[in-house]
Amino acid sequence: MKVGCPFDVRIPALNSPVEYNLEVRNLLKVGAGPFVRWKNLKSYKLQGTQLFNDSDKIRSGHRVVWSCSNWRSYSETKLGENPTTGPSVHFIGIGGSGLSALALLALKQGWKVSGSDCSSSERLELLEKAGARVHGGHVAEQLLDESSNLPPDAVVVSSAIPAGNVEVEAAQALGIPVYKRGEWLARITDGYELLAVAGSHGKSSTTAMLATVLRSLGQDITAVVGADVPQFPDCASVITGRGRRFVLEADEYDGCFLRLAPSLAVVTTVDWEHVDIFPDEASVRKIFREFVKRIKPGGTLVVCGDSAGTKHLSTAFTNYEECNGVVETTKSHCDGLSRQVVTYGLGKGNDWQAVMLTPNVQGGTTYVVVHSGRPMARVNLQLPGTHYVLNSLAVIVVATLLAIQDTGKRLSNDESFSAMKRAAEAAAGVLGQFTGIRRRFEFVGKVNGCVIYDDYAHHPTEVRAVLQATRQRFDQQPIWVVFQPHTYSRLAKLLHDFAPAFSAADRVIVSEVYSAREENTWNISGAHLVDVLTGPPAIFIPTLDEVVKRLSWELSVYKSVGSQGVILLTLGAGDITEVGYALLQELSTKPLRQKPDDTVLV
């Protein structure tokens, strides 16, 4: 029903008073009819003072229809016929790893989900298949449901969305609650026993491991990870359960995790990352310290004690004035809220330690878990690298602490040890079957003797870690790296940290920077990294298409002369992930290529 105006009415004009917009939103929620198209809104002023005169009719179940200069109610349509059922939420920036996971969780929990991102992507396609209404590009009209013209109950906006976004402004004008990601996470985890996994590096893998272990051991958890996990239902990034525990990857970007109130928190690493947000490493340490202080009374911090970045957190609950400067590592009796700190790592000073690390026949690492000098379990990981040892050790620590908690009673020392050992062994058994997550040392394929892996590594620490893992598994084969720097700010500020990070590789190709949300105010290029990189020979190839063309020729030549197979790593947080698959197709379908122009083997 459209009356009094040649335009479909959708939402109130931005220049109408805020209080009227709030009332209009309420009317929409109880069945208000069509509204003027967004592009025409500024030509019409809503007569808000007249809008409230028929509230009795609204309460009696009549649908209200607004036109440009008048309004009237219709008795033909009852509120019960409103096609919208259940709560609804709109995500702005839905294509990012953080919001896409939250959108999927909302879908699985029965919410009506819509969202937009700057452009279409594979993530948007997957969300659309899952039932979300998604859009490439930001337009104010997209806030409204296409069938009912109703606005969402809430809007969640990514930290990557710049100020002045038209959908955010429209939501604010309508009086729709607008949440940043951290605020939304606080709302959806409220009432749960929250197990939050944080860290500059390793938090996605650790969160996925922890969720896999707890679920495999019979706990009906809810979980959200910032990456797809092949062992989750539908190979997705979330698990929906009905139990009291929520396992969450807690992100420090833009202070997101400072809204959370975890019962237990894991901190894997503290490093200078997200340099666009944090001016130095001291500011990163400060925000992590603030995060761990949000742990609930009686809660626990599980922290890697091997590095200076994380070790300082072991004193987060200590009151130096009361304790005279004395710090106890495993439990701070100075904390009036009875919170405790448990450390893990490779070093002897940790409460939980991984010892006797050896490569195994699966291509991963075998190690022994030790607690207070006593062996607890033997772990056989399929994944290589010391970082996976530490991540899995953190999971074992959490699993044992929860096992003790779940007994619901005070245990003797012997009973406590037996319960922890059983839990550690059970967790170790599950971890032995863990196959990893998307874009973390992910096997892409093998062709012409070239084995291709893809990894999200985009920070010097992560580059070193994945190269150490690759060298552990492939100690005799040449390792080639294609690296796409991620954001100008990161490359500019960490340039000299990147320089030695590739030393375990035999050859490096650097592409142009993936800009993400940034402008190149630093006047820096991937070529600058090639200039300073130490160790293996390196070359700058600006575009990924040129990289694929170059590699397809070189690898074909390598095969034709009988050279040893190459291990190729594609590293970065941008669209570098497409290179491995493009190269597979190129090498599988085409014969030996002509040498590209100006190609010099390095």
BELLIN-V288181 format. One record per residue. N is the residue number from 1. RES is the residue in one small letter. SS is DSSP state (hx for helix, st for strand, lp for the rest). PHI is phi in degrees with one decimal (none if undefined). OMEGA is omega in whole degrees, -180 to 180 (none if undefined). Layout:
# BELLIN-V288181
n = (N,N)
res = (RES,RES)
ss = (SS,SS)
phi = (PHI,PHI)
omega = (OMEGA,OMEGA)
This chain:
# BELLIN-V288181
n = (1,2,3,4,5,6,7,8,9,10,11,12,13,14,15,16,17,18,19,20,21,22,23,24,25,26,27,28,29,30,31,32,33,34,35,36,37,38,39,40,41,42,43,44,45,46,47,48,49,50,51,52,53,54,55,56,57,58,59,60,61,62,63,64,65,66,67,68,69,70,71,72,73,74,75,76,77,78,79,80,81,82,83,84,85,86,87,88,89,90,91,92,93,94,95,96,97,98,99,100,101,102,103,104,105,106,107,108,109,110,111,112,113,114,115,116,117,118,119,120,121,122,123,124,125,126,127,128,129,130,131,132,133,134,135,136,137,138,139,140,141,142,143,144,145,146,147,148,149,150,151,152,153,154,155,156,157,158,159,160,161,162,163,164,165,166,167,168,169,170,171,172,173,174,175,176,177,178,179,180,181,182,183,184,185,186,187,188,189,190,191,192,193,194,195,196,197,198,199,200,201,202,203,204,205,206,207,208,209,210,211,212,213,214,215,216,217,218,219,220,221,222,223,224,225,226,227,228,229,230,231,232,233,234,235,236,237,238,239,240,241,242,243,244,245,246,247,248,249,250,251,252,253,254,255,256,257,258,259,260,261,262,263,264,265,266,267,268,269,270,271,272,273,274,275,276,277,278,279,280,281,282,283,284,285,286,287,288,289,290,291,292,293,294,295,296,297,298,299,300,301,302,303,304,305,306,307,308,309,310,311,312,313,314,315,316,317,318,319,320,321,322,323,324,325,326,327,328,329,330,331,332,333,334,335,336,337,338,339,340,341,342,343,344,345,346,347,348,349,350,351,352,353,354,355,356,357,358,359,360,361,362,363,364,365,366,367,368,369,370,371,372,373,374,375,376,377,378,379,380,381,382,383,384,385,386,387,388,389,390,391,392,393,394,395,396,397,398,399,400,401,402,403,404,405,406,407,408,409,410,411,412,413,414,415,416,417,418,419,420,421,422,423,424,425,426,427,428,429,430,431,432,433,434,435,436,437,438,439,440,441,442,443,444,445,446,447,448,449,450,451,452,453,454,455,456,457,458,459,460,461,462,463,464,465,466,467,468,469,470,471,472,473,474,475,476,477,478,479,480,481,482,483,484,485,486,487,488,489,490,491,492,493,494,495,496,497,498,499,500,501,502,503,504,505,506,507,508,509,510,511,512,513,514,515,516,517,518,519,520,521,522,523,524,525,526,527,528,529,530,531,532,533,534,535,536,537,538,539,540,541,542,543,544,545,546,547,548,549,550,551,552,553,554,555,556,557,558,559,560,561,562,563,564,565,566,567,568,569,570,571,572,573,574,575,576,577,578,579,580,581,582,583,584,585,586,587,588,589,590,591,592,593,594,595,596,597,598,599,600,601,602)
res = (m,k,v,g,c,p,f,d,v,r,i,p,a,l,n,s,p,v,e,y,n,l,e,v,r,n,l,l,k,v,g,a,g,p,f,v,r,w,k,n,l,k,s,y,k,l,q,g,t,q,l,f,n,d,s,d,k,i,r,s,g,h,r,v,v,w,s,c,s,n,w,r,s,y,s,e,t,k,l,g,e,n,p,t,t,g,p,s,v,h,f,i,g,i,g,g,s,g,l,s,a,l,a,l,l,a,l,k,q,g,w,k,v,s,g,s,d,c,s,s,s,e,r,l,e,l,l,e,k,a,g,a,r,v,h,g,g,h,v,a,e,q,l,l,d,e,s,s,n,l,p,p,d,a,v,v,v,s,s,a,i,p,a,g,n,v,e,v,e,a,a,q,a,l,g,i,p,v,y,k,r,g,e,w,l,a,r,i,t,d,g,y,e,l,l,a,v,a,g,s,h,g,k,s,s,t,t,a,m,l,a,t,v,l,r,s,l,g,q,d,i,t,a,v,v,g,a,d,v,p,q,f,p,d,c,a,s,v,i,t,g,r,g,r,r,f,v,l,e,a,d,e,y,d,g,c,f,l,r,l,a,p,s,l,a,v,v,t,t,v,d,w,e,h,v,d,i,f,p,d,e,a,s,v,r,k,i,f,r,e,f,v,k,r,i,k,p,g,g,t,l,v,v,c,g,d,s,a,g,t,k,h,l,s,t,a,f,t,n,y,e,e,c,n,g,v,v,e,t,t,k,s,h,c,d,g,l,s,r,q,v,v,t,y,g,l,g,k,g,n,d,w,q,a,v,m,l,t,p,n,v,q,g,g,t,t,y,v,v,v,h,s,g,r,p,m,a,r,v,n,l,q,l,p,g,t,h,y,v,l,n,s,l,a,v,i,v,v,a,t,l,l,a,i,q,d,t,g,k,r,l,s,n,d,e,s,f,s,a,m,k,r,a,a,e,a,a,a,g,v,l,g,q,f,t,g,i,r,r,r,f,e,f,v,g,k,v,n,g,c,v,i,y,d,d,y,a,h,h,p,t,e,v,r,a,v,l,q,a,t,r,q,r,f,d,q,q,p,i,w,v,v,f,q,p,h,t,y,s,r,l,a,k,l,l,h,d,f,a,p,a,f,s,a,a,d,r,v,i,v,s,e,v,y,s,a,r,e,e,n,t,w,n,i,s,g,a,h,l,v,d,v,l,t,g,p,p,a,i,f,i,p,t,l,d,e,v,v,k,r,l,s,w,e,l,s,v,y,k,s,v,g,s,q,g,v,i,l,l,t,l,g,a,g,d,i,t,e,v,g,y,a,l,l,q,e,l,s,t,k,p,l,r,q,k,p,d,d,t,v,l,v)
ss = (lp,lp,lp,lp,lp,lp,lp,lp,lp,st,lp,lp,lp,lp,lp,lp,lp,hx,hx,hx,hx,hx,hx,hx,hx,hx,hx,hx,hx,lp,lp,lp,lp,lp,lp,st,lp,hx,hx,hx,hx,hx,hx,lp,lp,lp,lp,hx,hx,hx,hx,lp,lp,lp,hx,hx,hx,hx,hx,lp,lp,st,st,st,st,st,lp,lp,lp,lp,st,st,st,st,st,st,st,st,hx,hx,hx,lp,lp,lp,lp,lp,lp,st,st,st,st,st,lp,lp,lp,lp,hx,hx,hx,hx,hx,hx,hx,hx,hx,hx,hx,hx,lp,lp,lp,st,st,st,st,st,st,lp,lp,lp,lp,hx,hx,hx,hx,hx,hx,hx,hx,hx,lp,lp,st,st,st,st,lp,lp,lp,hx,hx,hx,hx,lp,lp,lp,lp,lp,lp,lp,lp,lp,lp,st,st,st,st,lp,lp,lp,lp,lp,lp,lp,lp,hx,hx,hx,hx,hx,hx,hx,hx,hx,lp,lp,st,st,st,st,hx,hx,hx,hx,hx,hx,hx,hx,hx,lp,lp,lp,st,st,st,st,st,st,lp,lp,lp,lp,hx,hx,hx,hx,hx,hx,hx,hx,hx,hx,hx,hx,hx,hx,lp,lp,lp,lp,lp,st,st,st,lp,lp,lp,lp,lp,lp,lp,lp,hx,hx,hx,lp,lp,st,st,lp,lp,lp,lp,lp,st,st,st,st,st,lp,lp,lp,hx,hx,hx,hx,hx,hx,hx,lp,lp,lp,lp,st,st,st,st,lp,lp,lp,lp,lp,lp,lp,lp,lp,lp,lp,lp,lp,hx,hx,hx,hx,hx,hx,hx,hx,hx,hx,hx,hx,lp,lp,lp,lp,lp,lp,lp,st,st,st,st,st,lp,lp,lp,hx,hx,hx,hx,hx,hx,hx,hx,lp,lp,lp,lp,hx,hx,hx,hx,lp,lp,lp,lp,lp,lp,lp,st,lp,lp,lp,lp,lp,lp,lp,lp,st,st,st,st,st,st,lp,lp,lp,lp,lp,lp,st,st,st,st,st,st,st,st,lp,lp,lp,lp,lp,st,st,st,st,st,st,st,lp,lp,st,st,st,st,st,st,st,lp,lp,lp,lp,lp,hx,hx,hx,hx,hx,hx,hx,hx,hx,hx,hx,hx,hx,hx,hx,hx,hx,hx,hx,hx,hx,hx,lp,lp,lp,lp,lp,hx,hx,hx,hx,hx,hx,hx,hx,hx,hx,hx,hx,hx,hx,hx,hx,hx,hx,hx,lp,lp,lp,lp,lp,lp,lp,lp,lp,lp,st,st,st,st,st,st,lp,lp,st,st,st,st,st,st,lp,lp,lp,lp,hx,hx,hx,hx,hx,hx,hx,hx,hx,hx,hx,hx,hx,hx,lp,lp,lp,lp,st,st,st,st,st,st,lp,lp,st,lp,hx,hx,hx,hx,hx,hx,lp,hx,hx,hx,hx,lp,lp,lp,lp,lp,lp,lp,lp,st,st,st,st,lp,lp,lp,st,lp,lp,lp,lp,lp,lp,lp,lp,lp,lp,lp,hx,hx,hx,hx,hx,hx,hx,lp,lp,lp,lp,st,st,st,st,lp,lp,lp,hx,hx,hx,hx,hx,hx,hx,hx,hx,hx,hx,hx,hx,hx,hx,hx,hx,lp,lp,lp,lp,lp,st,st,st,st,st,st,lp,lp,lp,lp,lp,hx,hx,hx,hx,hx,hx,hx,hx,hx,hx,hx,hx,hx,lp,lp,lp,lp,lp,lp,lp,lp,lp,lp,lp,lp,lp)
phi = (none,-127.1,-133.5,70.5,-161.6,-75.6,-110.0,-69.5,-85.8,-124.1,-145.0,-69.8,-64.8,-65.8,-91.3,-85.0,-59.3,-58.0,-64.5,-68.7,-61.1,-63.1,-67.1,-62.9,-61.1,-60.6,-63.8,-59.1,-66.8,-100.4,116.9,-61.3,-84.7,-62.8,-128.5,-62.9,-58.0,-57.3,-66.1,-103.2,-62.3,-67.9,-85.7,-131.9,-106.2,-73.5,-90.3,-60.9,-65.0,-84.2,-67.8,-93.2,-71.9,-117.3,-62.5,-62.0,-65.7,-62.0,-64.5,-80.0,104.1,-90.6,-83.6,-99.4,-118.8,-102.2,-120.6,-59.7,-128.0,-149.1,-146.4,-155.3,-101.1,-123.6,-86.9,-69.1,-113.2,-94.8,-61.4,-63.4,-89.7,-59.0,-71.8,-82.3,-125.8,75.9,-72.2,-133.3,-145.4,-118.6,-105.6,-101.1,99.1,-67.5,-81.0,-74.3,-63.2,-72.6,-74.9,-63.5,-66.9,-67.9,-65.3,-65.2,-61.6,-60.6,-60.2,-67.7,-94.2,94.7,-78.0,-88.4,-117.4,-134.4,180.0,-145.1,-143.7,-63.6,-155.9,-69.4,-158.9,-61.1,-62.1,-63.2,-62.8,-66.5,-66.5,-64.3,-64.1,-77.7,121.4,-82.9,-97.4,-121.8,-139.7,-90.7,104.3,-110.5,-137.7,-59.7,-61.5,-67.6,-64.1,-88.6,-64.6,-67.6,-89.3,-110.6,65.6,-88.7,-78.4,-73.9,-72.7,-153.0,-124.9,-116.9,-119.5,-70.6,-66.2,-80.3,-80.5,-73.6,-63.0,88.6,-61.3,-66.0,-73.2,-63.7,-62.8,-65.9,-62.5,-64.7,-65.4,-81.0,79.6,-76.7,-60.3,-112.5,-116.0,-76.3,-57.3,-63.7,-66.0,-66.8,-60.2,-61.2,-69.5,-78.4,-97.3,-61.6,94.7,-94.4,-85.3,-86.6,-109.1,-105.3,-110.7,-122.3,148.3,-65.5,-139.0,88.0,-71.7,-66.1,-63.5,-65.9,-61.9,-63.0,-61.1,-62.5,-63.1,-64.0,-64.3,-63.1,-66.8,-66.3,-90.4,98.1,-88.1,-88.8,-90.4,-108.3,-146.3,-134.3,-122.8,-84.3,-158.4,-72.4,-121.5,-54.9,-89.7,-83.0,-55.2,63.2,54.8,-95.6,-106.7,-135.5,-126.0,-109.6,-132.0,-113.7,-79.1,-86.1,-101.2,-126.0,-98.0,-133.0,-76.9,-104.5,-97.5,-84.1,-57.6,59.1,68.1,-54.4,-76.7,-75.7,-90.6,-83.8,-134.6,-75.3,-82.4,-141.7,-128.7,-109.8,-122.8,-83.5,-152.4,-132.6,-144.1,-76.1,-129.4,52.3,-67.9,-75.0,-105.7,-106.6,-71.1,-161.4,-67.2,-60.9,-69.2,-67.7,-60.5,-62.8,-71.5,-68.0,-65.0,-63.2,-62.7,-67.5,-73.4,-86.9,-61.5,-66.2,-53.8,81.0,-84.3,-135.3,-105.9,-107.8,-135.6,-69.9,-99.0,-88.6,-120.4,-63.4,-61.6,-96.8,-59.9,-65.4,-74.1,-65.3,-103.6,-62.3,-101.3,-94.2,-100.5,-64.5,-66.6,-78.5,-100.0,59.1,82.5,-83.1,-116.3,-99.7,-69.3,-79.3,-151.3,-95.6,-70.7,-77.0,-79.6,-66.7,-95.4,59.2,-90.0,-125.0,-118.6,-122.9,-105.9,-141.1,158.0,-92.5,-74.7,-68.7,-78.2,-85.7,-67.0,-121.1,-135.3,-100.7,-129.2,55.8,-73.7,-141.9,-64.6,-119.0,-70.3,-81.2,88.0,-109.3,-129.9,-108.0,-151.1,-113.6,-90.8,-123.7,-127.6,51.6,82.1,-114.5,-66.4,-113.7,-166.2,-111.0,-115.1,-119.5,-81.9,-81.5,-98.3,-83.8,109.9,-63.1,-64.1,-72.0,-61.2,-65.5,-62.6,-69.1,-63.8,-58.8,-65.1,-62.6,-59.1,-63.0,-60.6,-71.8,-63.4,-67.3,-63.5,-65.3,-60.4,-73.9,-68.6,71.8,-148.1,-79.0,-109.2,-71.6,-58.7,-66.8,-64.9,-64.9,-62.0,-63.1,-65.9,-66.5,-65.2,-61.7,-66.1,-63.1,-67.5,-65.2,-64.7,-60.9,-62.0,-69.3,-62.7,-65.5,-103.0,-73.8,-106.3,103.7,-127.8,-61.9,65.3,-126.0,45.7,-89.7,-69.1,-95.5,164.9,-136.3,-153.9,51.8,79.9,-98.9,-102.7,-111.9,-123.5,-123.0,-144.9,-76.5,-52.2,-140.8,-126.8,-52.5,-61.6,-71.2,-62.9,-60.7,-64.9,-71.3,-70.8,-62.9,-65.6,-65.5,-66.3,-63.1,-79.9,-121.9,-82.8,-113.2,-104.1,-66.5,-112.4,-106.3,-122.1,-110.3,-117.0,-109.4,-56.9,-114.5,74.8,-65.7,-63.2,-65.0,-64.6,-65.1,-82.5,-114.2,-53.7,-79.3,-80.0,-68.3,-51.7,-91.5,-69.6,-99.8,-62.3,-81.4,-87.9,-100.0,-163.3,-133.5,-114.0,-112.0,-96.4,-68.9,-68.0,-84.1,-74.4,54.5,-97.0,-111.0,-99.0,-84.8,-75.9,-90.2,52.2,-121.1,-140.0,-59.3,-62.2,-66.2,-67.0,-59.6,-63.7,-103.7,-62.8,-109.2,107.0,-72.8,-63.5,-138.6,-142.6,-100.3,-127.0,-58.7,-101.7,-70.7,-62.3,-66.5,-62.1,-62.9,-60.2,-65.1,-68.0,-62.0,-70.0,-62.6,-68.9,-65.6,-63.8,-57.9,-66.3,-66.2,-97.5,74.8,-72.0,-63.0,-58.9,-105.3,-98.5,-108.6,-109.9,-103.3,-121.8,145.6,-102.1,-101.3,-87.1,-56.5,-59.5,-76.9,-64.4,-59.3,-69.9,-65.4,-67.9,-57.1,-65.2,-63.8,-75.3,-80.5,-111.8,-122.1,-73.8,-53.2,-85.6,-68.7,-60.2,-61.9,-59.8,60.7,-85.5,-127.3,-67.5,-125.4)
omega = (180,-174,167,-173,-179,-177,172,179,-177,-179,-176,-179,-180,-177,173,-175,-177,-178,176,180,178,179,178,178,177,178,178,-177,180,171,179,-172,-173,-180,-174,178,-173,-175,-178,-171,-174,178,-176,176,180,-179,-173,-177,178,-169,-171,-171,-174,-177,178,179,178,-180,-178,172,179,175,179,177,-179,172,-171,-175,178,177,175,-178,179,-179,-176,-173,180,-179,-179,-180,179,-175,-178,178,179,-179,-179,-179,179,-179,178,-169,-172,-178,179,-177,-179,-176,179,177,179,176,179,177,180,178,-177,179,172,178,169,-168,170,180,-179,173,-174,179,177,-179,178,179,179,179,180,178,178,177,180,176,180,172,-172,-178,169,-174,-176,179,-174,-177,-176,176,-172,176,-174,-177,-174,-175,-180,175,178,176,-178,175,178,-175,178,176,-179,-179,-178,177,178,178,-173,-180,177,-180,179,179,179,179,180,-177,177,177,179,-176,165,-173,-179,178,179,178,178,-180,-174,177,179,-179,176,164,-171,173,-173,179,-178,179,178,179,172,-175,180,-180,-179,178,180,178,-177,180,179,180,-176,180,180,180,170,-180,-177,-172,163,-177,175,179,-180,177,177,-177,-177,-178,171,175,180,-179,-173,-178,-178,169,176,179,-180,180,-174,-173,179,178,-171,167,-174,-172,179,-175,179,179,-173,-174,-179,175,-174,176,-175,170,176,179,173,172,-175,-176,172,-174,178,179,-175,-175,176,-179,-175,-175,-179,-178,179,180,176,179,-179,-176,175,177,176,-180,-175,176,176,176,-175,174,-178,-177,-173,170,175,-170,175,-175,-174,-175,179,-178,-179,-175,-179,180,-180,178,-173,-177,-175,173,-173,-179,-179,-172,179,176,-179,-178,173,-173,-172,177,178,179,-180,-177,-179,179,176,176,-177,178,177,-177,176,178,179,-177,-176,-177,-178,177,177,-172,171,-178,176,179,179,174,180,-175,178,-177,179,-176,172,177,180,177,180,176,-179,177,-177,178,-176,-177,173,-175,177,-178,173,-174,-180,173,179,-179,177,174,-179,180,-179,177,177,-180,178,178,-179,-179,180,178,179,179,177,180,-174,175,177,-180,177,-177,172,-180,-180,178,180,179,-179,-180,179,-180,178,-180,180,180,178,179,179,179,179,-179,177,179,-177,-174,177,-179,-179,176,171,-174,-176,178,-180,180,-180,179,179,179,179,178,-173,173,180,-179,-177,-173,-180,180,-179,179,-179,178,178,-177,-178,177,175,179,-180,179,177,-178,-176,-173,-177,-174,178,180,176,-179,166,-175,175,178,-177,-179,-180,-177,-179,-180,-178,-174,-179,-174,-176,170,176,-171,-180,-171,-176,-172,180,179,176,-179,-178,169,179,177,175,-176,169,-168,-176,-173,-169,166,-176,178,180,-179,-178,-177,174,178,179,177,178,-179,-175,-174,-179,178,-174,174,-176,179,179,174,-168,-172,-180,175,177,178,-180,179,-179,-177,-179,177,-177,-178,175,177,180,-179,-175,180,175,180,179,-180,-177,169,-178,177,169,-172,175,-176,-179,-178,174,-179,-179,-174,-178,-179,177,-180,176,-179,-178,-177,-177,-170,-175,177,-180,-174,172,179,178,179,174,180,175,180,179,none)
